[in-house]
Amino acid sequence: MEAPNKLGLGVGGLGKGDPSKVFLVYSGIASDARDLAERFGIDDVDNTTLIFASIEEAINACLASRGDHIKVMPGHTETLSSATALKLDTAGIYIEGLGYGTLVPKITLDTADTTTIPVSASDIVVENIKFSANYADIATLFTVTTAKHFTLRYCQFVDTAANMNFLTIVTTNSTNNASDGLSVIGCSWITPDTATSTLLTIAGDLDGLKVQGCYLNLGVNASDLPAIAIVATGKDLTNMHIGGKTPAEGNIVIRLNTANPLLITCDTTTANTGYVANNFVRHLDTAAELLVTAATNIGFFENKCTAAVDKSGFIIPAVDS
């Protein structure tokens, strides 16, 4: 899947007529622009190329909806200690972390359970960044307000140490359709903490949700909460994509809850639309084994689940006849 950088055309953008700009972020600034540009693989660097020590500084230099591209250097680290230290408030920016393995850029949240990253502008993509919780029960990693098409791609969510965790990764506000197009693609969330809630806390109607190709290995929640989403009462998900047409687009979920729903709790109305397809779930619910709250209008195709040790999953819900 190609990264949607530079207005969707690749690193070179539109050529000479491309209005977007590239900004570099590196916490260990000690080099000139050309040296850093070589490390980033940027060919068109000049004296106007800007290098910043933090992502927040780079965002403040971006122009909304110009297609600006923030490249975060391998090994870059930041620590956030409040709800204002990093604000995703400029529309149409693409934040790309460079590096693999231990060199993936890392952002650590600490100090308070209210530390979060607010998202208040539309069409923002965050890719290949590791987010680490260094405080107990941080309420939410991202707080999304009026921001459509917020996308997390190939990001990692981890605990810094035992009992340091995120309760949820993304929380939306209660304004209907303000967070339409929310997407989590190819991400991983690994936490053994039993206080962990769910990947997404959705407070308003949401159209076009996508959760695809993710790996979720979550602690057993005492209340048997679902792994992917909790939707507020009276709110609906429309045109939802959980998994996809192929197993490669499906999500692998490990959460040993003993009750359902295993993936999503939502309002029991036929206003919900979309599909749950090609997902793989390891759990301990030996009764109903519901993936989503019953009596919705959501379609289910080729989801395989198991509550048994050393057994392959079987299709849930049962195949229609």
Backbone torsions as a table, in degrees:
resi	resn	phi	psi	omega
1	MET	NA	121.5	-174.5
2	GLU	-77.4	138.3	178.9
3	ALA	-67.3	139.6	-175.9
4	PRO	-84.9	54.2	-176.6
5	ASN	-92.4	162.8	176.2
6	LYS	47.5	57.1	178.1
7	LEU	62.2	26.2	173.5
8	GLY	84.9	10.2	-174.0
9	LEU	-110.4	2.6	-175.0
10	GLY	100.8	175.7	-170.3
11	VAL	-61.9	-30.5	-177.8
12	GLY	-75.6	-14.4	178.0
13	GLY	63.1	-140.2	-176.4
14	LEU	-96.1	10.6	-178.3
15	GLY	80.2	-147.7	-173.9
16	LYS	-63.1	-26.3	-179.3
17	GLY	-87.9	0.9	-177.9
18	ASP	-74.7	119.0	-178.0
19	PRO	-80.5	-11.8	-174.8
20	SER	-71.6	158.2	-179.8
21	LYS	-124.1	154.8	176.8
22	VAL	-107.1	131.1	177.8
23	PHE	-119.8	140.4	-178.1
24	LEU	-106.7	140.6	178.2
25	VAL	-126.9	125.9	179.4
26	TYR	-152.3	120.8	-175.1
27	SER	-72.0	-17.7	179.4
28	GLY	-106.8	51.1	-176.0
29	ILE	-58.3	116.7	176.5
30	ALA	-151.8	6.5	-175.2
31	SER	-121.5	162.2	176.1
32	ASP	-81.4	172.4	-173.5
33	ALA	-61.4	-40.0	-176.2
34	ARG	-68.8	-37.9	178.5
35	ASP	-63.8	-46.6	179.4
36	LEU	-65.9	-37.8	180.0
37	ALA	-62.3	-37.2	176.9
38	GLU	-62.5	-39.8	178.7
39	ARG	-65.8	-34.4	-179.9
40	PHE	-82.5	-12.0	-177.7
41	GLY	75.9	32.0	179.9
42	ILE	-101.7	125.1	-175.1
43	ASP	-92.1	-23.7	-169.7
44	ASP	-102.8	28.6	-179.3
45	VAL	-67.1	143.6	173.9
46	ASP	-143.4	-170.8	-175.5
47	ASN	-68.6	-12.1	179.9
48	THR	-91.1	-7.7	178.7
49	THR	-63.2	133.1	-174.5
50	LEU	-107.2	136.0	178.6
51	ILE	-118.0	134.0	-176.9
52	PHE	-127.8	156.7	179.8
53	ALA	-87.1	-14.7	-179.2
54	SER	-142.3	157.2	178.1
55	ILE	-66.1	-37.6	179.1
56	GLU	-58.7	-43.2	178.7
57	GLU	-62.6	-40.2	179.4
58	ALA	-66.6	-41.6	178.3
59	ILE	-59.7	-41.0	-179.5
60	ASN	-64.2	-20.3	178.3
61	ALA	-90.6	-10.3	-178.7
62	CYS	-78.1	158.2	174.7
63	LEU	-110.5	131.4	-176.1
64	ALA	-57.5	135.6	172.2
65	SER	62.2	21.3	175.8
66	ARG	-92.5	-10.1	-177.4
67	GLY	83.2	27.9	-177.5
68	ASP	-65.5	148.0	-171.8
69	HIS	-123.7	116.8	177.2
70	ILE	-100.9	117.5	178.3
71	LYS	-102.4	122.8	-176.5
72	VAL	-102.1	124.3	-171.2
73	MET	-63.0	144.7	171.5
74	PRO	-54.3	134.7	179.5
75	GLY	84.4	-2.2	178.7
76	HIS	-65.2	139.7	177.0
77	THR	-133.2	147.4	173.5
78	GLU	-142.4	153.7	173.2
79	THR	-124.3	128.8	178.8
80	LEU	-109.6	133.3	-176.0
81	SER	-125.0	13.4	-179.2
82	SER	-156.3	-178.8	178.4
83	ALA	-90.5	7.7	-178.7
84	THR	-127.6	-0.8	-175.4
85	ALA	-67.4	-34.8	176.6
86	LEU	-135.7	118.4	-176.7
87	LYS	-122.3	123.4	175.9
88	LEU	-91.1	86.0	-169.8
89	ASP	-126.7	18.9	177.1
90	THR	-123.3	119.9	-173.3
91	ALA	-67.9	145.8	169.1
92	GLY	76.3	22.0	179.4
93	ILE	-98.6	153.3	179.2
94	TYR	-122.4	114.7	-178.4
95	ILE	-103.8	112.1	-174.4
96	GLU	-116.2	120.0	172.9
97	GLY	-83.9	134.0	177.4
98	LEU	-103.5	147.6	179.1
99	GLY	118.5	162.8	-176.2
100	TYR	-137.2	149.6	177.7
101	GLY	63.8	-126.7	-178.3
102	THR	-72.2	-9.0	-179.7
103	LEU	-93.3	-2.1	176.0
104	VAL	-60.6	129.9	179.0
105	PRO	-54.9	141.9	-172.2
106	LYS	-127.5	131.6	175.1
107	ILE	-117.4	123.3	-179.5
108	THR	-107.7	132.8	175.9
109	LEU	-105.5	130.5	-178.4
110	ASP	-144.1	-167.3	170.8
111	THR	77.7	-44.5	-176.0
112	ALA	-152.3	155.3	178.2
113	ASP	-75.0	-5.5	176.9
114	THR	-94.6	-2.9	176.3
115	THR	-62.1	129.5	-176.2
116	THR	-156.4	170.1	173.9
117	ILE	-113.4	106.3	179.7
118	PRO	-75.3	140.5	178.1
119	VAL	-120.8	112.2	-173.9
120	SER	-126.6	12.4	178.3
121	ALA	-133.3	150.9	-174.6
122	SER	-84.4	163.3	169.5
123	ASP	63.9	42.2	178.6
124	ILE	-105.6	133.9	176.5
125	VAL	-117.3	131.9	173.7
126	VAL	-120.3	124.1	-173.2
127	GLU	-132.5	138.6	172.0
128	ASN	55.6	51.6	173.2
129	ILE	-122.0	139.5	174.1
130	LYS	-97.4	128.2	178.6
131	PHE	-112.7	125.1	-175.0
132	SER	-121.1	131.4	178.0
133	ALA	-88.4	121.2	178.4
134	ASN	-119.6	37.6	176.1
135	TYR	-157.2	151.5	-175.9
136	ALA	-74.2	131.4	170.6
137	ASP	55.2	48.6	172.5
138	ILE	-60.6	125.1	-168.1
139	ALA	-58.9	-46.1	179.5
140	THR	-159.8	140.1	178.1
141	LEU	-70.7	-48.9	179.0
142	PHE	-118.3	135.6	174.5
143	THR	-113.5	107.5	-174.4
144	VAL	-98.4	125.3	179.0
145	THR	-105.9	-108.9	178.7
146	THR	-92.4	78.3	-174.3
147	ALA	-145.0	101.0	178.9
148	LYS	-86.0	151.7	175.2
149	HIS	59.7	38.3	170.8
150	PHE	-74.3	129.0	-172.9
151	THR	-129.7	129.8	171.2
152	LEU	-109.5	124.2	-177.6
153	ARG	-127.7	126.1	173.4
154	TYR	55.6	33.8	176.9
155	CYS	-93.7	160.1	178.5
156	GLN	-119.9	138.8	177.6
157	PHE	-122.9	120.4	-172.6
158	VAL	-138.7	167.9	172.7
159	ASP	-97.0	135.1	176.4
160	THR	-67.3	-38.9	-179.8
161	ALA	-155.6	178.5	179.1
162	ALA	-59.0	139.1	178.9
163	ASN	65.9	18.0	172.2
164	MET	-115.2	115.9	-168.9
165	ASN	-157.8	159.8	168.1
166	PHE	-93.4	136.6	173.5
167	LEU	-75.2	-39.1	177.8
168	THR	-148.2	159.3	-176.9
169	ILE	-93.0	-44.3	179.1
170	VAL	-129.6	132.3	173.4
171	THR	-122.7	129.3	176.2
172	THR	-98.7	165.8	175.1
173	ASN	-91.0	-178.3	-171.7
174	SER	-86.9	-0.3	178.2
175	THR	-72.3	120.1	-177.1
176	ASN	-60.3	132.3	174.3
177	ASN	66.8	11.7	177.3
178	ALA	-73.7	-19.5	-178.3
179	SER	-117.3	24.5	179.8
180	ASP	-53.4	146.3	177.5
181	GLY	81.5	8.5	177.5
182	LEU	-56.5	130.2	-176.2
183	SER	-136.7	136.5	172.8
184	VAL	-127.2	110.3	-170.2
185	ILE	-123.5	124.0	172.5
186	GLY	64.6	24.7	-177.9
187	CYS	-94.5	164.3	174.9
188	SER	-130.5	142.0	176.2
189	TRP	-134.3	114.5	-179.0
190	ILE	-121.6	118.1	177.5
191	THR	-155.1	131.9	176.0
192	PRO	-88.5	-4.0	-171.7
193	ASP	-66.4	128.3	-176.7
194	THR	-76.9	-10.2	176.4
195	ALA	-81.9	-12.2	-178.4
196	THR	-56.8	135.7	-176.2
197	SER	-93.9	-84.2	-173.5
198	THR	-156.3	160.1	-179.1
199	LEU	-60.3	-46.4	-174.6
200	LEU	-128.0	130.2	172.3
201	THR	-110.2	110.2	-170.4
202	ILE	-110.0	116.8	-173.3
203	ALA	-101.3	-9.2	-179.9
204	GLY	-136.4	167.2	174.5
205	ASP	-53.5	140.7	-176.8
206	LEU	-141.2	127.6	-179.8
207	ASP	-108.0	137.3	172.5
208	GLY	79.6	24.4	176.8
209	LEU	-61.8	136.4	174.9
210	LYS	-129.9	126.8	169.2
211	VAL	-131.0	108.0	-171.0
212	GLN	-139.6	138.9	173.3
213	GLY	66.6	25.0	-177.0
214	CYS	-96.7	157.2	173.5
215	TYR	-119.1	117.5	-179.4
216	LEU	-120.6	117.3	176.3
217	ASN	-123.8	96.1	-168.1
218	LEU	-113.8	150.9	175.6
219	GLY	-62.4	154.0	-179.2
220	VAL	-72.0	111.9	-177.9
221	ASN	-76.7	135.2	-176.5
222	ALA	-61.3	-26.2	-179.9
223	SER	-99.3	10.6	-180.0
224	ASP	54.0	46.2	179.9
225	LEU	-74.0	152.5	-177.5
226	PRO	-71.9	156.7	-174.6
227	ALA	-78.7	-35.7	-170.8
228	ILE	-95.6	-47.8	-174.7
229	ALA	-155.8	143.5	167.3
230	ILE	-115.9	121.0	-178.3
231	VAL	-107.2	134.1	-177.6
232	ALA	-61.0	150.7	178.4
233	THR	-58.3	133.9	178.5
234	GLY	84.7	-0.5	179.8
235	LYS	-108.6	151.7	-172.7
236	ASP	-126.5	151.9	171.4
237	LEU	-106.0	124.5	178.9
238	THR	-119.5	145.8	-179.6
239	ASN	51.8	45.7	-176.9
240	MET	-82.1	140.3	177.0
241	HIS	-123.0	101.6	175.2
242	ILE	-112.3	107.5	-167.2
243	GLY	84.5	-153.1	-177.7
244	GLY	-169.5	-162.2	-174.6
245	LYS	-74.0	-19.5	-179.6
246	THR	-127.8	158.9	176.6
247	PRO	-58.2	-28.7	179.4
248	ALA	-63.3	-26.3	178.4
249	GLU	-89.1	-8.4	-178.4
250	GLY	-74.9	162.5	178.0
251	ASN	-102.1	142.4	173.1
252	ILE	-104.3	120.4	-174.6
253	VAL	-122.8	125.2	174.1
254	ILE	-119.4	109.4	176.1
255	ARG	-153.4	113.2	-169.8
256	LEU	-85.9	50.4	174.0
257	ASN	-71.2	150.3	-179.3
258	THR	-102.4	3.3	178.3
259	ALA	-140.2	167.1	-175.7
260	ASN	-113.7	174.2	0.7
261	PRO	-70.6	148.9	-174.4
262	LEU	-85.1	-32.2	-175.8
263	LEU	-110.6	-47.6	-172.4
264	ILE	-142.3	134.2	165.8
265	THR	-107.2	129.5	-179.2
266	CYS	-148.3	173.9	-178.1
267	ASP	-66.3	142.1	-176.9
268	THR	-86.7	66.5	177.1
269	THR	-131.5	155.9	178.2
270	THR	-78.6	4.2	173.7
271	ALA	-70.7	-20.0	175.5
272	ASN	-71.4	134.4	178.9
273	THR	-138.8	162.0	-179.9
274	GLY	123.1	-160.8	-175.3
275	TYR	-144.7	158.8	170.2
276	VAL	-126.3	111.0	-170.1
277	ALA	-141.2	140.4	173.7
278	ASN	57.7	38.3	174.8
279	ASN	-99.3	157.3	-177.0
280	PHE	-128.6	122.4	-171.2
281	VAL	-129.2	126.2	171.4
282	ARG	-105.0	125.4	-172.8
283	HIS	-150.8	-173.7	177.5
284	LEU	-130.7	20.1	177.8
285	ASP	-85.3	106.0	-177.8
286	THR	-97.3	10.0	-179.4
287	ALA	-102.8	-105.2	-173.3
288	ALA	-71.4	-34.1	179.9
289	GLU	53.6	46.2	176.7
290	LEU	-79.0	138.4	174.2
291	LEU	-83.2	-37.6	-177.1
292	VAL	-133.7	152.9	176.4
293	THR	-46.0	137.7	-177.2
294	ALA	-66.8	159.6	172.5
295	ALA	69.4	36.9	169.9
296	THR	-105.5	-179.6	-179.6
297	ASN	-103.3	18.9	-176.2
298	ILE	-80.4	139.2	179.0
299	GLY	-90.3	145.7	-179.2
300	PHE	-124.3	132.1	-176.5
301	PHE	-144.8	118.9	169.9
302	GLU	57.4	39.6	173.2
303	ASN	-89.4	132.2	-177.0
304	LYS	-117.3	130.6	-174.0
305	CYS	-139.0	154.5	174.2
306	THR	-148.7	143.2	174.2
307	ALA	-111.1	9.1	-174.6
308	ALA	-113.4	148.6	176.1
309	VAL	-74.9	137.8	175.2
310	ASP	61.9	29.5	177.2
311	LYS	-124.0	145.3	173.5
312	SER	-77.6	153.8	-178.9
313	GLY	-72.7	154.4	174.4
314	PHE	-119.4	165.7	-172.4
315	ILE	-71.3	127.5	175.1
316	ILE	-132.7	135.2	-10.4
317	PRO	-61.7	168.1	-178.3
318	ALA	-60.1	149.4	-179.9
319	VAL	-65.8	134.7	178.1
320	ASP	-70.6	158.9	179.4
321	SER	-133.1	NA	NA
